[in-house]
Amino acid sequence: MQRRFLAHCLFGAALALAAAPAHANQDAVQFFNNIEVTPDAPVHDAVCFFCNVHDDGEVKGDIVVFFGNVRLDGQARHDVVNFFGNVTAADNSSIGGDLVSFFGDVRLGENVSVAKDLVAMFGTVHTPASVSIGKDHVVFSPWIFFGPLLMIFLVIFVVIHEVRVHRQRRFAHAYPFPPRR
């Protein structure tokens, strides 16, 4: 039993030593720390968890943000994806791929170009007429998601309220009324 365990450990160590190391050339990955991209310091990919990305220069790859905001004042060569945050693009900025936002607002300035699709799931989109979108513009309203949830909560509230009123009435009928004075 011990020899088998030792053999598995040695095999795992050999695989770990033989594996090629991950190479992140000019990638910015942060947790709880904002990413600032300046014109003199471009990055390849910007990935942020619980923080914001402010692109004032050039992101050569993708921008992906979870629970934070994206502010684009420069260029993003590929996709911009945001979960549970807002995307703001200043005037004359460009996105070389798709712009995807889940549960957040998208605000695009004048003459902003999105090379491929703009998809906003359960959020709002504010774009002037000068915005250029290369392919599809898909917006799912937040009411598609929150409307049924609101109805379910309303039904649950009414059921709980009626059960409480019924119990109060039963309790009040069990005792005689106080005498009149």
ABEGO torsion letter per residue (X at the ends): XAAAAAAAAAAAAAAAAABBBBBBBGBBBBBGBBBBBBAABBBABBBBBGBBBBBABBBABBBBBBGBBBBBABBBABBBBBBGBBBBBBBGBBBABBBBBBGBBBBBBBGBBBABBBBBBGBBBBBBAABBBABBBBBBBAAAAAAAAAAAAAAAAAAAAAAAAAAAAAAAAABBBBBBX
